Amino acid sequence: MDAKALAASKSHSEAERRRRERINNHLAKLRSLLPSTTKTDKASLLAEVIQHVKELKRQTSQIAQTNPLIPTEINELTVDYCNNEEGNFMIKVSLCCEDRSDLLHDLIKTLKSLRLKTLKAEITTLGGRVRNVLFITRDQQQDDDDTWPINDNDNDNDDDQMQYCLRSIQEALKEVMEKSNGNDSDNSGSIKRQRTSNNNIRY
């Protein structure tokens, strides 16, 4: 074997050794993350990891069912009307989707375009997902022409107008929810996936 072939063989062997080291390091990390395991072979270890991940997902789903603020893995959007403690009319929006750095900015921008303002916001992030629960009403400073289709003092308000208002808000927010993340997930997703937080914001 000439010197060139020998060098190539040595380089390949070194690359293969480094690859095996990386794999073994990752397997060791997986083994350390499991609550308890006696598995030593790779196939059994990976099978146990899969089962553990499935169990974590099941537990997360159960928690989400008991706590409506916990984000789920499914994109959700609901828009409905309600009354605050003083009996004043409000609209409640619940939006669950993948978290991204400009999501809140887009939500605020969309609401302003609809001449709406946020009275209260409850924001919960978990595993790269976020749930925004917003309580909104019309922005009277921007709505001088009384175009708000739901009037607090009008007992004869047509239900069709109310439903049209809710649908308009839902369609606008759906576009925000479905907006592509672009490159944002590469830049900040790894950080967000390590964080669980709950924020309650009043305006």
SELUMKOL-234728 format. One line per field, with one value per residue: residue number from 0; residue in one letter; x, y, z of N, C-alpha, C, O in turn. Coordinates in Angstrom, 1 decimal. Atoms other than C-alpha are relative to their C-alpha. Layout:
<nodes>
pos = NUM; ...
code = A; ...
n.x = X; ...
n.y = Y; ...
n.z = Z; ...
ca.x = X; ...
ca.y = Y; ...
ca.z = Z; ...
c.x = X; ...
c.y = Y; ...
c.z = Z; ...
o.x = X; ...
o.y = Y; ...
o.z = Z; ...
</nodes>
This chain:
<nodes>
pos = 0; 1; 2; 3; 4; 5; 6; 7; 8; 9; 10; 11; 12; 13; 14; 15; 16; 17; 18; 19; 20; 21; 22; 23; 24; 25; 26; 27; 28; 29; 30; 31; 32; 33; 34; 35; 36; 37; 38; 39; 40; 41; 42; 43; 44; 45; 46; 47; 48; 49; 50; 51; 52; 53; 54; 55; 56; 57; 58; 59; 60; 61; 62; 63; 64; 65; 66; 67; 68; 69; 70; 71; 72; 73; 74; 75; 76; 77; 78; 79; 80; 81; 82; 83; 84; 85; 86; 87; 88; 89; 90; 91; 92; 93; 94; 95; 96; 97; 98; 99; 100; 101; 102; 103; 104; 105; 106; 107; 108; 109; 110; 111; 112; 113; 114; 115; 116; 117; 118; 119; 120; 121; 122; 123; 124; 125; 126; 127; 128; 129; 130; 131; 132; 133; 134; 135; 136; 137; 138; 139; 140; 141; 142; 143; 144; 145; 146; 147; 148; 149; 150; 151; 152; 153; 154; 155; 156; 157; 158; 159; 160; 161; 162; 163; 164; 165; 166; 167; 168; 169; 170; 171; 172; 173; 174; 175; 176; 177; 178; 179; 180; 181; 182; 183; 184; 185; 186; 187; 188; 189; 190; 191; 192; 193; 194; 195; 196; 197; 198; 199; 200; 201; 202
code = M; D; A; K; A; L; A; A; S; K; S; H; S; E; A; E; R; R; R; R; E; R; I; N; N; H; L; A; K; L; R; S; L; L; P; S; T; T; K; T; D; K; A; S; L; L; A; E; V; I; Q; H; V; K; E; L; K; R; Q; T; S; Q; I; A; Q; T; N; P; L; I; P; T; E; I; N; E; L; T; V; D; Y; C; N; N; E; E; G; N; F; M; I; K; V; S; L; C; C; E; D; R; S; D; L; L; H; D; L; I; K; T; L; K; S; L; R; L; K; T; L; K; A; E; I; T; T; L; G; G; R; V; R; N; V; L; F; I; T; R; D; Q; Q; Q; D; D; D; D; T; W; P; I; N; D; N; D; N; D; N; D; D; D; Q; M; Q; Y; C; L; R; S; I; Q; E; A; L; K; E; V; M; E; K; S; N; G; N; D; S; D; N; S; G; S; I; K; R; Q; R; T; S; N; N; N; I; R; Y
n.x = 0.9; -0.8; 0.2; 1.3; 1.1; -0.1; 0.5; 1.4; 0.6; -0.2; 1.0; 1.4; 0.1; 0.1; 1.4; 0.9; -0.2; 0.7; 1.4; 0.5; -0.1; 1.2; 1.2; 0.0; 0.3; 1.4; 0.7; -0.2; 0.9; 1.4; 0.1; 0.0; 1.3; 1.1; 0.2; -0.7; -0.2; -1.1; -0.3; -1.4; -0.1; 0.5; 1.3; 0.9; -0.1; 0.8; 1.4; 0.4; 0.1; 1.3; 1.1; 0.0; 0.6; 1.4; 0.6; -0.1; 1.0; 1.3; 0.1; 0.2; 1.4; 0.9; -0.1; 0.7; 1.5; 0.4; -0.4; 0.2; -1.0; -1.2; 0.0; 0.0; -0.7; 0.9; 0.4; 1.3; 0.4; 1.4; 0.4; 1.3; 0.3; 0.2; 0.1; -1.0; 0.6; 0.9; 1.1; -0.3; -0.2; -1.4; -0.1; -1.1; -0.7; -1.0; -0.8; -1.0; -0.7; -1.5; -0.5; -1.0; -0.3; 0.8; 1.4; 0.8; 0.0; 1.0; 1.4; 0.4; 0.2; 1.3; 1.1; 0.1; 0.6; 1.4; 0.4; 0.3; -1.1; -0.1; 0.2; -0.8; -0.6; -0.6; -0.9; -0.7; -0.8; -0.4; -0.5; 0.1; 1.4; 0.5; 1.4; 0.4; 1.5; 0.2; 1.3; -0.2; 1.2; -0.3; -0.9; 0.9; -0.8; -0.1; 1.2; 1.0; 1.1; 0.9; 0.2; 0.0; 1.3; 0.7; 0.1; 0.3; 1.2; 1.0; 0.5; 0.6; -1.1; 0.2; -1.0; -0.8; -1.1; -0.9; -0.7; -0.9; -1.1; -0.8; -0.6; -1.0; -1.2; -0.6; -0.7; -1.3; -1.0; -0.4; -1.1; -1.2; -0.3; -0.5; -1.2; -1.2; -1.1; -1.2; -1.3; 0.0; -0.1; -1.4; -0.7; 0.4; 0.8; -0.8; 0.1; 1.4; 0.4; -0.6; 0.6; 1.4; 0.3; 1.4; 0.0; 1.3; -0.2; 1.2; -0.2
n.y = -1.2; -1.2; -0.9; -0.7; 0.9; 0.2; -1.2; -0.1; 1.0; -0.5; -1.1; 0.6; 0.7; -1.1; -0.6; 1.0; 0.1; -1.2; 0.2; 0.9; -0.7; -0.9; 0.8; 0.5; -1.1; -0.3; 1.1; -0.2; -1.1; 0.5; 0.9; -0.8; -0.8; 0.9; 0.1; 1.2; 1.0; 1.0; 0.4; -0.4; 0.1; -1.2; 0.2; 0.0; -1.3; -0.9; 0.4; -0.5; -1.4; -0.3; 0.2; -1.1; -1.3; 0.2; -0.2; -1.4; -0.6; 0.3; -0.8; -1.4; -0.1; 0.0; -1.3; -1.0; 0.1; -0.6; -1.4; -0.5; -0.9; 0.7; 0.2; 1.4; 0.2; -0.3; -1.4; -0.3; -1.4; -0.2; -1.4; -0.1; -1.2; 0.2; -1.3; -0.1; 0.0; -1.1; 0.3; -0.6; 0.9; 0.3; 1.1; 0.9; 0.8; 1.0; 0.4; 0.9; 0.3; 0.1; -1.3; -0.7; -1.3; -1.1; 0.4; -1.0; -1.2; 0.2; 0.0; -1.3; -0.7; 0.4; -0.6; -1.4; -0.1; 0.3; -1.0; 0.6; -0.1; 1.1; -0.3; 0.9; 1.1; 1.1; 0.7; 1.1; 0.7; 1.3; 0.9; -0.6; -0.4; -1.1; -0.3; -1.4; -0.3; -1.4; -0.6; -1.2; -0.8; -1.0; -1.2; -1.2; -1.2; 0.1; 0.4; -1.1; 0.1; 0.9; 1.2; 1.2; 0.6; 0.5; -1.1; 0.5; -0.5; 0.3; 1.3; 0.5; 0.3; 1.2; 1.0; 0.2; -1.0; 0.5; 1.1; -0.5; -0.6; 1.1; 0.7; -0.9; 0.0; 1.3; 0.1; -0.8; 0.7; 1.3; -0.3; -0.2; 1.3; 0.9; -0.6; 0.8; -0.5; -0.4; 0.4; -0.3; 1.3; 0.4; -0.9; -0.1; 1.1; 0.8; -0.7; 0.0; 1.4; 0.2; -0.9; 0.1; -1.2; -0.4; -1.5; -0.6; -1.4; -0.9; -1.3
n.z = 0.0; 0.0; -1.1; 0.2; -0.4; -1.5; -0.6; 0.2; -0.9; -1.4; -0.2; -0.1; -1.3; -1.0; 0.2; -0.5; -1.4; -0.5; 0.1; -1.0; -1.3; -0.1; -0.2; -1.4; -0.9; 0.0; -0.6; -1.4; -0.4; -0.1; -1.1; -1.2; -0.1; -0.4; -1.5; -0.4; 1.1; -0.2; 1.4; 0.5; 1.5; 0.6; 0.5; -1.2; -0.6; 0.8; -0.2; -1.3; 0.2; 0.7; -0.9; -1.0; 0.6; 0.1; -1.3; -0.2; 0.8; -0.6; -1.3; 0.5; 0.5; -1.2; -0.7; 0.9; -0.2; -1.3; 0.0; 1.4; 0.5; 0.4; 1.5; 0.5; 1.3; 1.1; 0.1; -0.4; 0.0; -0.4; -0.2; -0.5; -0.7; -1.4; -0.8; -1.1; -1.3; -0.1; 0.9; 1.3; 1.1; 0.5; 0.8; -0.4; 1.1; -0.5; 1.2; -0.3; 1.2; -0.2; -0.5; 0.8; -0.7; 0.5; -0.1; -0.8; 0.8; 1.1; -0.6; -0.3; 1.2; 0.5; -0.8; 0.2; 1.3; -0.2; -1.0; -1.3; -1.0; -1.0; -1.4; -0.8; 0.7; -0.7; 1.0; -0.5; 0.9; -0.4; 1.0; 1.3; 0.3; -0.8; -0.1; -0.3; -0.3; 0.0; -0.2; 0.8; 0.2; 1.1; -0.4; 0.3; 0.6; 1.5; 0.5; -0.2; 0.9; -0.6; 0.9; -0.8; 0.3; -1.2; -0.9; -1.3; -0.5; 1.0; -0.3; 1.2; 1.0; 0.8; -0.2; 1.2; -0.1; -1.0; 0.6; 1.1; -0.7; -0.5; 1.1; 0.6; -0.9; 0.1; 1.2; 0.0; -0.9; 0.6; 0.9; -0.9; -0.6; 1.0; 0.7; 0.0; -1.0; 0.8; -0.6; -1.4; -0.8; -0.1; -0.8; -1.4; -0.4; -1.0; -1.3; -0.4; -0.3; -1.3; -0.9; -0.3; -0.7; 0.0; -0.2; 0.0; 0.3; 0.1; 0.7
ca.x = 0.0; 1.5; 1.7; -1.3; -3.6; -2.3; -3.0; -6.5; -7.2; -5.9; -8.1; -11.2; -10.5; -10.1; -13.4; -15.1; -13.7; -15.0; -18.4; -18.7; -17.6; -20.4; -23.0; -21.9; -21.9; -25.4; -26.6; -25.0; -26.9; -30.2; -29.5; -28.9; -32.2; -34.3; -35.7; -34.3; -32.9; -30.9; -30.7; -27.2; -27.7; -28.6; -31.8; -33.4; -32.2; -33.8; -37.0; -37.2; -36.6; -39.5; -41.8; -40.7; -41.4; -44.8; -45.5; -44.4; -46.7; -49.6; -48.9; -48.7; -52.1; -53.7; -52.3; -53.6; -57.1; -57.1; -55.4; -56.8; -53.9; -51.3; -50.4; -51.2; -49.6; -52.6; -53.2; -56.3; -58.2; -61.5; -63.2; -66.2; -67.9; -68.1; -68.6; -66.1; -66.6; -68.4; -70.7; -69.1; -69.0; -65.6; -64.4; -62.2; -59.6; -57.7; -54.9; -52.6; -49.8; -46.0; -44.1; -42.1; -40.5; -42.8; -46.1; -47.2; -46.2; -48.3; -51.3; -51.2; -50.8; -53.8; -56.0; -55.1; -56.0; -59.4; -59.7; -59.5; -57.4; -56.3; -57.6; -55.8; -53.5; -52.6; -49.6; -48.2; -45.3; -44.3; -42.0; -41.9; -45.7; -47.6; -51.1; -52.4; -55.7; -56.7; -59.6; -60.2; -62.7; -63.0; -60.5; -62.8; -60.0; -59.8; -63.4; -65.2; -67.5; -69.2; -68.6; -68.3; -71.0; -71.8; -73.1; -73.1; -76.2; -78.2; -80.4; -81.9; -78.5; -78.8; -77.1; -76.0; -73.9; -72.3; -71.4; -70.0; -67.8; -66.5; -65.9; -64.0; -61.7; -61.2; -60.3; -57.7; -56.1; -56.1; -53.8; -51.4; -51.6; -50.8; -48.0; -44.8; -42.0; -39.4; -35.9; -37.1; -37.3; -33.6; -32.6; -34.7; -36.5; -33.7; -34.0; -37.8; -38.0; -36.0; -38.4; -41.8; -43.4; -46.7; -47.3; -50.4; -50.5; -53.0; -53.3
ca.y = 0.0; 3.3; 6.3; 8.1; 5.1; 4.5; 8.1; 7.9; 4.7; 6.2; 9.3; 7.2; 5.1; 8.3; 9.7; 6.4; 6.4; 10.0; 9.0; 6.1; 8.3; 10.8; 8.1; 6.5; 9.9; 10.6; 7.2; 7.8; 11.1; 9.5; 6.8; 9.5; 11.3; 8.2; 7.9; 4.4; 1.9; -1.3; -1.5; -1.5; -2.5; 0.3; -1.1; -1.7; 1.7; 3.5; 1.5; 2.6; 6.2; 6.1; 4.7; 7.4; 10.2; 8.7; 8.7; 12.3; 13.3; 11.5; 13.3; 16.6; 16.0; 15.2; 18.4; 20.4; 19.0; 20.1; 23.4; 25.3; 27.6; 24.9; 24.9; 21.7; 20.2; 21.2; 24.6; 26.1; 29.3; 30.3; 33.7; 34.3; 37.1; 37.4; 40.0; 41.2; 41.6; 44.9; 43.3; 45.1; 43.4; 41.8; 39.4; 36.4; 35.0; 31.8; 31.1; 28.1; 27.6; 27.3; 30.0; 32.6; 35.9; 38.1; 36.4; 38.9; 41.8; 40.4; 39.9; 43.4; 44.8; 42.8; 43.9; 47.5; 47.1; 45.9; 48.9; 46.7; 46.9; 44.3; 44.6; 41.6; 38.9; 35.5; 33.9; 30.5; 28.8; 25.2; 23.1; 25.6; 26.1; 29.1; 29.8; 33.4; 34.2; 37.7; 39.8; 42.5; 45.3; 48.1; 51.0; 54.0; 56.4; 54.9; 54.1; 57.5; 56.5; 53.9; 51.0; 48.5; 46.0; 45.1; 47.9; 47.4; 49.5; 48.1; 45.3; 44.8; 44.1; 41.7; 38.4; 38.2; 41.4; 39.8; 36.6; 38.6; 40.5; 37.3; 35.7; 38.7; 38.7; 34.9; 35.1; 37.8; 36.0; 32.7; 34.3; 35.3; 31.8; 30.1; 32.5; 30.6; 30.8; 31.2; 31.1; 32.1; 28.5; 28.0; 31.1; 30.9; 27.6; 25.8; 28.4; 28.4; 24.6; 24.8; 27.2; 26.9; 30.2; 31.7; 35.5; 37.3; 40.8; 43.6; 46.7
ca.z = 0.0; -1.0; 1.3; -0.3; 0.2; 3.7; 4.6; 3.2; 5.1; 8.3; 7.8; 7.2; 10.3; 12.4; 11.0; 11.8; 15.3; 15.9; 14.6; 16.9; 19.9; 19.0; 18.8; 22.1; 23.8; 22.6; 23.7; 27.1; 27.3; 26.5; 29.1; 31.7; 30.9; 31.5; 35.1; 35.4; 32.9; 32.9; 29.1; 27.6; 24.0; 21.6; 20.2; 23.7; 24.9; 21.9; 22.4; 26.0; 25.0; 22.6; 25.2; 27.7; 25.2; 24.5; 28.2; 28.5; 25.7; 27.4; 30.7; 28.8; 27.2; 30.6; 32.1; 29.1; 29.7; 33.3; 32.6; 29.6; 29.5; 28.8; 25.0; 23.1; 20.0; 17.9; 16.5; 18.0; 17.6; 19.4; 19.4; 21.6; 23.5; 27.3; 30.1; 32.6; 36.3; 35.8; 33.2; 30.2; 26.9; 25.8; 23.3; 24.4; 22.0; 22.7; 20.2; 20.4; 17.9; 17.4; 19.3; 17.3; 18.3; 16.2; 17.1; 19.8; 17.5; 14.7; 17.0; 18.3; 14.8; 13.6; 16.4; 15.9; 12.2; 13.4; 15.8; 18.8; 22.0; 24.5; 28.0; 29.4; 28.1; 29.5; 27.7; 28.4; 26.6; 26.7; 24.5; 21.6; 21.7; 23.0; 24.1; 24.0; 25.8; 25.0; 26.3; 23.8; 23.1; 20.6; 20.7; 21.1; 20.3; 16.8; 16.4; 16.4; 13.6; 15.8; 13.3; 16.2; 15.3; 18.9; 21.1; 24.8; 25.3; 22.4; 23.7; 20.2; 18.6; 15.8; 16.4; 12.8; 13.3; 16.4; 14.6; 11.6; 14.0; 15.6; 12.3; 11.0; 14.1; 13.7; 10.1; 10.7; 13.6; 11.7; 9.2; 12.0; 13.5; 10.2; 9.2; 8.4; 11.0; 8.2; 9.7; 13.2; 14.4; 13.6; 15.5; 18.7; 18.7; 20.6; 23.4; 23.5; 23.7; 27.0; 28.6; 30.3; 31.4; 32.2; 31.9; 32.9; 31.4; 32.0; 29.9
c.x = 0.9; -0.4; -1.3; -1.2; 0.0; -0.5; -1.5; -0.7; 0.0; -1.0; -1.4; -0.2; -0.2; -1.4; -1.0; 0.0; -0.8; -1.5; -0.6; 0.0; -1.2; -1.2; 0.0; -0.2; -1.5; -0.9; 0.2; -0.9; -1.4; -0.2; -0.1; -1.3; -1.1; 0.0; 0.8; 0.1; 1.1; 0.4; 1.4; 0.1; -0.8; -1.5; -1.0; 0.0; -0.9; -1.5; -0.6; -0.1; -1.3; -1.2; -0.1; -0.5; -1.5; -0.7; 0.0; -1.1; -1.4; -0.2; -0.3; -1.5; -1.0; 0.1; -0.7; -1.5; -0.4; 0.3; -0.1; 1.0; 1.3; -0.1; -0.1; 0.8; -0.9; -0.3; -1.5; -0.3; -1.5; -0.2; -1.4; -0.2; -0.3; -0.1; 1.0; -0.7; -1.1; -1.2; 0.1; 0.3; 1.5; 0.0; 1.3; 0.6; 1.0; 0.7; 1.2; 0.8; 1.5; 0.5; 1.0; 0.1; -0.9; -1.5; -0.8; -0.1; -1.1; -1.5; -0.4; -0.2; -1.3; -1.2; -0.1; -0.6; -1.5; -0.7; -0.4; 1.2; -0.1; -0.2; 0.9; 0.5; 0.6; 0.8; 0.8; 0.8; 0.5; 0.5; 0.0; -1.4; -0.4; -1.5; -0.2; -1.5; -0.1; -1.4; 0.1; -1.4; 0.3; 0.8; -0.8; 0.8; 0.2; -1.3; -1.1; -1.2; -1.0; -0.3; 0.1; -1.4; -0.8; 0.0; -0.5; -1.4; -1.2; -0.5; -0.6; 1.1; -0.2; 1.1; 0.9; 1.2; 1.1; 0.8; 0.9; 1.2; 1.0; 0.7; 1.1; 1.3; 0.7; 0.8; 1.3; 1.0; 0.4; 1.2; 1.3; 0.4; 0.7; 1.2; 1.2; 1.0; 1.2; 1.2; 0.0; 0.2; 1.4; 0.7; -0.4; -0.7; 0.7; -0.1; -1.4; -0.4; 0.6; -0.8; -1.5; -0.3; -1.4; 0.0; -1.5; 0.2; -1.3; 0.4; -0.8
c.y = 1.2; 1.0; 0.7; -0.9; -0.2; 1.2; 0.1; -1.0; 0.4; 1.1; -0.5; -0.7; 1.0; 0.6; -1.0; -0.1; 1.2; -0.2; -0.9; 0.6; 0.9; -0.8; -0.6; 1.1; 0.4; -1.1; 0.1; 1.1; -0.4; -0.9; 0.8; 0.8; -0.9; -0.1; -1.2; -1.0; -0.9; -0.4; 0.5; -0.1; 1.2; -0.1; 0.1; 1.4; 1.0; -0.3; 0.6; 1.5; 0.4; -0.2; 1.1; 1.3; -0.1; 0.3; 1.5; 0.8; -0.3; 0.8; 1.4; 0.2; 0.0; 1.3; 1.0; -0.1; 0.6; 1.5; 0.6; 0.9; -0.7; -0.2; -1.5; -0.1; 0.3; 1.5; 0.2; 1.5; 0.1; 1.5; 0.0; 1.2; -0.4; 1.4; 0.0; 0.1; 1.1; -0.2; 0.6; -1.0; -0.1; -1.1; -0.8; -0.8; -0.9; -0.5; -0.9; -0.4; -0.1; 1.4; 0.6; 1.4; 1.1; -0.3; 1.1; 1.3; -0.1; 0.0; 1.4; 0.9; -0.3; 0.5; 1.5; 0.3; -0.2; 1.0; -0.6; 0.2; -1.1; 0.5; -0.8; -1.1; -1.0; -0.8; -1.1; -0.7; -1.3; -0.8; 0.6; 0.4; 1.1; 0.0; 1.4; 0.1; 1.5; 0.4; 1.3; 0.7; 1.1; 1.2; 1.2; 1.2; -0.1; -0.3; 1.0; -0.1; -1.0; -1.2; -1.3; -0.7; -0.5; 1.2; -0.4; 0.4; -0.3; -1.4; -0.7; -0.4; -1.3; -1.0; -0.3; 1.0; -0.5; -1.1; 0.5; 0.6; -1.0; -0.7; 0.8; 0.0; -1.4; -0.2; 0.7; -0.6; -1.3; 0.2; 0.2; -1.3; -0.9; 0.6; -0.9; 0.6; 0.4; -0.5; 0.2; -1.2; -0.4; 0.9; -0.1; -1.2; -0.8; 0.6; -0.2; -1.4; -0.4; 0.7; -0.3; 1.3; 0.3; 1.5; 0.4; 1.6; 0.8; 1.3; 1.1
c.z = 0.0; 1.1; -0.1; 0.5; 1.5; 0.8; -0.1; 0.9; 1.4; 0.3; 0.1; 1.3; 1.1; 0.0; 0.6; 1.5; 0.7; -0.1; 1.0; 1.4; 0.1; 0.3; 1.4; 1.0; 0.0; 0.7; 1.6; 0.6; 0.1; 1.2; 1.3; 0.2; 0.4; 1.6; 0.6; -1.2; 0.3; -1.4; -0.4; -1.5; -0.6; -0.4; 1.2; 0.6; -0.8; 0.1; 1.3; -0.1; -0.7; 0.9; 1.1; -0.6; -0.2; 1.3; 0.4; -0.7; 0.6; 1.2; -0.4; -0.4; 1.2; 0.7; -0.8; 0.2; 1.3; 0.1; -1.4; -0.5; -0.5; -1.6; -0.3; -1.3; -1.2; -0.1; 0.3; 0.0; 0.3; 0.2; 0.5; 0.8; 1.5; 0.7; 1.1; 1.3; 0.2; -1.0; -1.4; -1.0; -0.4; -0.9; 0.5; -1.1; 0.7; -1.3; 0.4; -1.3; 0.3; 0.4; -1.0; 0.6; -0.4; 0.1; 0.7; -0.8; -1.1; 0.5; 0.3; -1.3; -0.7; 0.7; -0.2; -1.4; 0.0; 1.0; 1.3; 0.9; 1.0; 1.4; 1.0; -0.9; 0.9; -1.0; 0.7; -1.1; 0.5; -1.2; -1.4; -0.4; 0.9; -0.1; 0.4; 0.3; 0.2; 0.3; -0.7; -0.1; -1.1; 0.6; -0.3; -0.5; -1.5; -0.6; 0.3; -0.8; 0.4; -1.0; 0.8; -0.1; 1.2; 1.0; 1.4; 0.5; -0.9; 0.3; -1.2; -1.0; -0.7; 0.2; -1.2; 0.0; 1.0; -0.6; -1.1; 0.6; 0.5; -1.1; -0.6; 0.9; -0.2; -1.2; 0.0; 0.9; -0.5; -0.9; 0.8; 0.5; -1.0; -0.7; 0.2; 0.9; -0.8; 0.7; 1.5; 0.8; 0.1; 1.0; 1.5; 0.4; 1.0; 1.4; 0.5; 0.5; 1.4; 1.1; 0.2; 0.8; -0.1; 0.4; 0.0; -0.1; 0.0; -0.6; 0.6
o.x = 1.8; -1.4; -2.0; -2.0; -1.0; -1.2; -2.2; -1.7; -0.9; -1.6; -2.2; -1.2; -1.0; -2.0; -2.0; -1.0; -1.4; -2.2; -1.6; -0.8; -1.8; -2.1; -1.1; -0.9; -2.0; -1.8; -0.8; -1.4; -2.1; -1.2; -0.8; -1.6; -2.1; 1.0; 1.5; -0.9; 2.2; 1.3; 1.8; 0.9; -1.8; -2.2; -2.0; -1.1; -1.7; -2.3; -1.7; -1.0; -2.0; -2.1; -1.2; -1.3; -2.2; -1.8; -1.0; -1.7; -2.2; -1.3; -1.1; -2.1; -1.9; -0.9; -1.4; -2.2; -1.6; -0.2; 0.7; 1.0; 2.1; -1.1; 0.5; 1.3; -0.4; -0.5; -2.3; 0.6; -2.3; 0.6; -2.3; 0.8; -0.7; 0.0; 1.3; -1.9; -2.0; -2.1; -0.8; 0.9; 2.2; -1.0; 2.3; -0.2; 1.7; 0.0; 2.0; 0.1; 1.9; 0.1; 1.7; -0.8; -1.1; -2.3; -1.8; -1.1; -1.8; -2.4; -1.5; -1.2; -2.0; -2.1; -1.2; -1.4; -2.3; -1.8; -1.4; 2.3; -1.2; 0.6; 1.4; -0.1; 1.4; 0.3; 1.5; 0.3; 0.8; -0.2; -0.3; -1.5; 0.2; -2.1; 0.2; -2.3; 0.4; -2.3; 0.8; -2.4; 1.5; 0.7; -0.9; 0.2; 0.4; -1.4; -2.2; -2.2; -2.0; -1.4; -0.1; -2.4; -1.9; 1.1; -1.5; -2.0; -2.3; 0.1; -0.8; 0.7; -0.5; 2.3; 2.0; 2.3; 2.3; 2.1; 2.0; 2.3; 2.2; 1.9; 2.2; 2.4; 1.9; 1.9; 2.3; 2.2; 1.5; 2.1; 2.4; 1.6; 1.6; 1.7; 1.5; 1.1; 2.0; 1.3; 1.0; 0.8; 1.8; 1.7; 0.5; -1.0; 0.1; -0.1; -1.6; -1.2; 0.2; -0.4; -2.2; 0.3; -2.1; 0.5; -2.2; 0.7; -2.3; 1.5; -0.7
o.y = 1.4; 0.9; 1.0; -0.4; -0.3; 1.0; 0.5; -0.7; 0.2; 1.2; 0.0; -0.6; 0.8; 0.8; -0.6; -0.3; 1.0; 0.2; -0.6; 0.3; 1.0; -0.4; -0.5; 0.9; 0.7; -0.8; -0.2; 1.1; 0.0; -0.8; 0.4; 1.1; -0.4; -0.1; -1.1; -1.3; -0.6; -1.3; 1.6; 0.7; 1.6; 0.8; 0.7; 1.8; 1.7; 0.6; 1.0; 2.1; 1.3; 0.7; 1.6; 2.0; 0.9; 0.9; 1.9; 1.7; 0.6; 1.3; 2.1; 1.3; 0.7; 1.8; 1.9; 0.9; 1.1; 2.2; 0.3; 1.2; 0.0; -0.7; -2.3; 0.9; 0.3; 2.1; -0.4; 2.3; -0.4; 2.1; -0.5; 1.9; -1.5; 2.4; -1.1; 0.0; 1.0; 0.7; 0.6; -2.1; 0.9; -1.9; -0.2; -1.4; -0.5; -1.1; -0.4; -0.9; 0.0; 2.4; -0.2; 1.9; 2.0; 0.5; 1.5; 2.0; 0.9; 0.6; 1.8; 1.7; 0.6; 1.0; 2.0; 1.2; 0.4; 0.9; -0.2; 0.5; -1.6; 1.4; -0.4; -1.6; -0.7; -1.4; -0.9; -1.0; -1.4; -1.0; -0.1; 0.8; 1.3; -0.2; 1.8; -0.2; 2.0; -0.2; 2.2; 0.2; 1.1; 1.5; 1.6; 2.0; 0.9; -0.4; 0.8; 0.5; -1.3; -1.6; -2.3; 0.0; -0.9; 1.7; -1.1; -0.2; 0.2; -2.4; -1.9; -0.5; -2.3; -0.7; -0.7; 0.6; -0.4; -1.1; -0.1; 0.5; -0.9; -1.0; 0.3; -0.1; -1.5; -0.7; 0.3; -0.6; -1.8; -0.6; -0.2; -1.6; -1.6; 0.0; -1.4; 1.8; 1.2; -1.7; 0.0; -1.1; -1.0; 0.5; 0.1; -1.3; -1.3; -0.1; -0.5; -1.6; -1.4; 0.7; -0.5; 1.5; -0.2; 1.9; 0.1; 2.2; 0.4; 1.8; 2.2
o.z = 0.8; 1.8; 0.9; 1.2; 2.1; 1.8; 0.9; 1.5; 2.2; 1.4; 1.0; 1.9; 2.1; 1.0; 1.2; 2.2; 1.7; 0.8; 1.6; 2.2; 1.2; 1.1; 2.1; 2.1; 1.1; 1.4; 2.3; 1.7; 1.1; 1.9; 2.2; 1.3; 0.9; 2.2; 1.6; -1.8; 0.8; -1.5; -0.1; -2.0; 0.0; -0.1; 1.1; 1.1; -0.3; 0.1; 1.3; 0.6; -0.3; 0.9; 1.4; 0.0; 0.0; 1.4; 1.0; -0.2; 0.6; 1.4; 0.3; -0.1; 1.2; 1.2; -0.2; 0.1; 1.4; 1.0; -2.2; -1.7; -1.2; -2.0; 0.3; -1.8; -2.3; 1.0; -0.3; 0.3; -0.4; 0.8; -0.2; 1.1; 1.8; 0.0; 1.6; 1.4; 1.0; -1.0; -2.2; -0.7; -0.5; -1.0; 0.8; -1.8; 1.5; -2.1; 1.3; -2.2; 1.5; -0.1; -1.7; 1.2; 0.4; -0.4; 0.2; -0.8; -1.3; -0.1; 0.0; -1.3; -1.2; 0.1; -0.2; -1.5; -0.8; 1.3; 1.9; 0.4; 1.2; 1.8; 2.0; -1.8; 1.8; -1.9; 1.7; -2.2; 1.7; -2.2; -2.3; -1.6; 2.0; -1.1; 1.5; -0.6; 1.1; -0.3; -0.3; 0.2; -1.5; 1.8; -1.5; -1.2; -2.1; -1.9; 0.8; -0.5; -0.3; -1.2; 0.2; 0.2; 1.1; 1.4; 1.5; 1.3; -0.7; -0.2; -1.2; -2.2; -0.1; 0.1; -1.1; -0.5; 0.7; -0.4; -1.3; 0.1; 0.3; -1.0; -1.1; 0.3; -0.2; -1.2; -0.6; 0.5; -0.2; -1.0; 0.3; 0.5; -0.7; -1.6; 1.3; 1.0; -0.2; 1.1; 2.2; 1.9; 1.2; 1.7; 2.4; 1.6; 2.0; 2.4; 1.7; 1.4; 2.0; 2.2; -0.8; 1.9; -1.0; 1.4; -0.9; 0.8; -0.6; -0.4; 0.1
</nodes>
